[in-house]
Amino acid sequence: MQVVRRIGDPPRLRGSRTGETCPDIFELSDGNFAVIGTEATETLRRWLPMGTAPADHERIVVVSRDTLVRAKRDIPDS
């Protein structure tokens, strides 16, 4: 599995001063997506809908609304 492309604008265009450390979304070679965000599993776990929980190998991450909205145009419909 490899990163194929960034989804949305790079951090510098979203206001990152360094252009390097910022939430980001990537499309992977297997068709899945990878997200860089703020780890918030323990903070948000109790707010998940009933019957929902991350597996032991999963984490809840938060990305800014701006990051996701700017990525929308690059996310394929299927």
Buried (B, 14 or more C-beta within 10 A) or exposed (E): EEEEEBBBBEBEEBEBEEEEEBBBBBBEEEEEEEBBBEEEEEEEEEEEEEEEEEEEEEEBBBBBEEBBEBBEEEEEEE
